[in-house]
Every structure is written in C-alpha cells, then in structure tokens.
Amino acid sequence: MNSELIVELIGYIGSAFVIVSLTRTSILKLRLFGLTGATFFVAYSVIIEAYPIAVVNVIIVGIHLFFLRGLLSKKSEFFTTLEVRGDSRYLDYFLRFHEDDIRNYREGFRFEPREDQIRVFVLRDLVPAGLLIGRPCADHAFEVELDYVIPRYRDLRIAEFLFSPRSGVFTDPLCKRAWSRPGTSSNVEYLEKMGFERAADDDGSTIYVKDLTPAEL
C-alpha cells in the first residue's frame, strides 16, 4: 500500500466517523464519533498541508472534548425520581410519543395501570429522561414491566442511578431482586450491561434477574 493511498484512507475514515456521528441519537455517541472523525481530519489535513482545515478541526476536537467532559462528569448533572399516577396525562403523552421506540425494546408493550403498580420518571437535570413501570411481587422481587430511556440519554447513567440506593426505588429491605422479561435483543443487551443474569421462571420461561441485596448495593 503506497503512501498516497494511506493518506486518502485516513481522509475517508475521518469522513465515515463524521457521517456516523450525525446518525447517533445519543449525545455521548455523537460526541465520541465526532471527536474521532475530527481527529482523523486533523492528521489528514496536516499531511496534505491543508492548514486552514487542520485549524478548523483542531477547534472541533476542542469543542467535542469540552462537551464530553461535561457529559462524563458525574458532578455536573442532577438525578432524581418522580412517581406519577396511572391516570397522569403527561405519562400518557410520554408513552404515546415514544411508542414506536419502546417497541424496539419491549414488543407488544401496553400500559395498563393497576393499584399495585409503581410508575417512576427518572429526571436528569429535571428533564424526564427515563421511565420505570413495575410492581412488587410476593416473592420479595420487583417485576420490571418497562425500563425505558429516551434516545439522547442512553449512556447508562440513568440506569446506574435507578438501580442504586440514591433513586429510592429499591430501598425496601424486603425487595431482594429485580426481574424482567427479555423483550427484544436490544433490551437483552441493555439488561446484561446492567448486571441482569439469565434465569428461568417457575413455568420455565426465560427471565433476567438482578440481585438487589445490600451486599451488592
């Protein structure tokens, strides 16, 4: 492979990362892909001596790094939960607005409010970024019917807060574990990242279980 082809390849790789960044719904992924693409363009423009392009991309790298620092800093954001009633109009609007995206994780999900049901919005800087719907079970477990995060906040920080003592959702000492139906492959991937392990229900169907004992928390 000659040097000219290598230089062109660097430019194409940078272009590919920039294009992919524009397709990301997660702000974190958009910044990471954009940063990578701009870094490749810095190298490419320096090699071909296109210094104005190099200067622009150095600035772009700096901008991405600035915002990434804020996104990755745990002290820069405020998390809390807000329990809502089953007949909440905002809850209804939220579920209908995100209906198609929810089906990408939980096919066939239908919201049916019940007296024993818990419905909690996870607020990120007071923005309703996530929604948990579930119910306590008789066997000291919590059934997760829906654990959904809107696309721009899918960096797992919502879930890390939700399943921590800070959220206040799973602090009942009688609640020993949380479990969920698998849903789609995307939902299974998410559950595994959050420490849920594959298991079998009493009827032999597949479920995913997360230990919530104090030793883990």
C-alpha positions in Angstrom: 0.0 0.0 0.0 1.6 3.3 -1.1 1.7 6.4 1.0 -0.9 8.3 -1.2 -3.4 5.6 -0.7 -2.8 5.6 3.1 -3.4 9.4 3.2 -6.7 9.0 1.2 -7.7 6.2 3.6 -7.2 8.5 6.6 -9.5 11.1 5.0 -12.2 8.5 4.2 -12.1 7.1 7.7 -12.5 10.6 9.1 -15.4 11.2 6.8 -17.0 7.9 7.8 -16.8 8.8 11.5 -18.4 12.2 10.9 -21.2 10.7 8.9 -21.9 8.1 11.6 -21.9 10.7 14.3 -24.7 12.5 12.6 -26.9 9.3 12.8 -26.4 8.9 16.6 -29.4 9.7 18.8 -27.2 9.5 21.9 -25.4 12.8 22.6 -22.5 10.9 24.1 -22.0 8.7 21.0 -22.4 11.7 18.7 -19.6 13.5 20.5 -17.4 10.4 20.6 -17.8 9.6 16.9 -17.5 13.3 16.0 -14.3 13.6 18.1 -12.8 10.6 16.3 -13.7 11.9 12.9 -12.2 15.4 13.6 -9.0 13.8 14.9 -8.6 11.9 11.7 -9.2 15.1 9.7 -6.5 16.9 11.7 -4.0 14.2 10.7 -5.2 14.2 7.1 -5.1 18.0 6.6 -1.6 18.3 8.2 -0.3 15.6 5.9 -1.6 17.3 2.8 -0.6 20.7 4.2 -4.2 22.0 4.2 -3.6 24.0 7.4 -6.8 26.0 7.4 -8.7 22.7 7.5 -6.4 21.5 10.2 -7.1 24.6 12.4 -10.9 24.2 12.0 -10.7 20.5 13.0 -8.4 21.2 16.0 -11.2 23.7 17.2 -13.8 21.0 16.6 -11.8 18.5 18.6 -11.6 21.0 21.4 -15.4 21.6 21.3 -16.1 17.9 21.5 -13.7 17.4 24.4 -15.3 20.3 26.3 -18.8 18.9 26.0 -17.6 15.3 26.6 -16.1 16.5 29.9 -19.5 17.7 31.0 -21.3 14.6 29.8 -18.9 12.3 31.7 -18.6 14.3 34.8 -20.9 12.8 37.4 -21.0 16.1 39.4 -22.4 18.1 36.5 -25.8 16.5 36.5 -28.7 16.2 38.9 -30.7 13.0 39.1 -34.0 12.3 40.9 -37.2 10.3 40.6 -40.8 11.4 40.4 -43.6 9.0 41.0 -46.7 9.6 38.9 -50.3 8.4 39.0 -51.6 5.9 36.5 -54.0 8.5 35.1 -51.3 11.1 34.6 -51.9 13.0 31.3 -48.2 13.5 30.9 -47.5 9.8 31.4 -50.0 9.1 28.6 -48.4 11.7 26.3 -44.9 10.3 27.0 -45.9 6.7 26.3 -47.7 7.6 23.1 -44.9 9.9 21.8 -42.3 7.2 22.3 -44.5 4.3 21.4 -42.6 3.1 18.3 -39.2 3.4 20.1 -40.5 1.5 23.1 -41.5 -1.4 20.8 -37.8 -1.7 19.7 -37.2 -2.9 23.3 -40.5 -4.3 24.5 -42.6 -5.6 21.6 -46.3 -5.6 22.4 -45.9 -3.5 25.5 -49.3 -2.0 26.6 -49.6 0.2 29.6 -52.3 -0.9 31.9 -52.4 1.0 35.3 -53.0 -1.1 38.4 -53.2 -0.4 42.1 -50.0 -2.3 42.9 -48.1 -0.7 40.1 -45.2 1.7 40.6 -44.6 4.4 37.9 -41.5 6.5 38.2 -40.0 9.1 35.9 -36.2 9.4 36.2 -35.4 13.1 35.9 -32.0 14.2 34.6 -31.4 17.9 35.3 -35.2 17.9 35.8 -35.8 16.5 32.2 -38.0 13.3 32.2 -35.3 11.2 30.6 -36.4 7.7 31.8 -39.5 5.8 32.9 -39.8 2.8 35.1 -43.0 0.8 35.3 -43.2 -2.3 37.5 -44.7 -3.9 40.5 -43.5 -5.6 43.8 -44.0 -9.3 43.8 -44.9 -11.7 46.6 -41.5 -13.4 46.5 -39.5 -10.3 47.6 -38.9 -9.4 44.0 -39.7 -6.4 41.7 -41.0 -7.1 38.3 -39.8 -4.6 35.7 -42.5 -4.2 33.2 -40.8 -1.3 31.4 -37.5 0.4 31.8 -37.2 3.0 29.1 -34.8 5.8 28.5 -35.2 8.4 25.7 -32.6 8.1 22.9 -30.5 11.2 23.8 -29.8 9.9 27.3 -28.8 6.3 26.6 -25.3 6.4 28.2 -26.4 4.0 31.1 -26.2 6.8 33.7 -30.0 6.8 34.1 -30.0 3.1 34.8 -27.0 3.3 37.1 -28.9 5.9 39.2 -32.1 4.0 39.0 -30.7 0.7 40.4 -28.7 2.5 43.1 -29.8 3.4 46.6 -29.9 7.1 45.5 -33.1 6.6 43.5 -35.0 5.3 46.5 -37.0 2.9 44.3 -35.4 -0.4 45.5 -34.6 0.6 49.1 -37.3 -1.7 50.7 -35.3 -4.3 52.7 -37.8 -7.0 51.6 -37.0 -6.4 47.9 -34.2 -8.8 47.2 -34.1 -8.8 43.4 -35.5 -7.2 40.2 -36.5 -9.3 37.2 -37.6 -8.6 33.7 -38.9 -10.4 30.6 -36.3 -10.4 27.9 -38.0 -8.3 25.3 -36.1 -7.7 22.1 -32.4 -8.4 21.6 -31.7 -4.7 22.2 -33.4 -5.0 25.6 -31.5 -8.1 26.5 -28.2 -6.3 25.7 -29.2 -3.5 28.0 -30.2 -5.9 30.8 -26.9 -7.7 30.6 -25.0 -4.4 30.8 -26.9 -3.5 33.9 -26.0 -6.8 35.6 -29.1 -8.8 35.0 -28.5 -12.5 34.6 -30.5 -15.0 32.5 -32.7 -17.4 34.6 -35.8 -19.4 34.3 -39.2 -18.6 35.7 -41.4 -21.1 37.5 -43.0 -22.0 34.2 -39.7 -22.4 32.5 -39.8 -19.2 30.5 -36.7 -17.0 30.2 -36.3 -14.0 32.5 -33.4 -11.8 33.5 -32.7 -11.2 37.2 -30.6 -8.6 39.1 -29.7 -9.1 42.7 -30.6 -6.1 44.9 -29.3 -7.3 48.3 -27.4 -4.8 50.4 -24.1 -6.6 49.7 -24.4 -5.6 46.1 -25.6 -2.1 46.7 
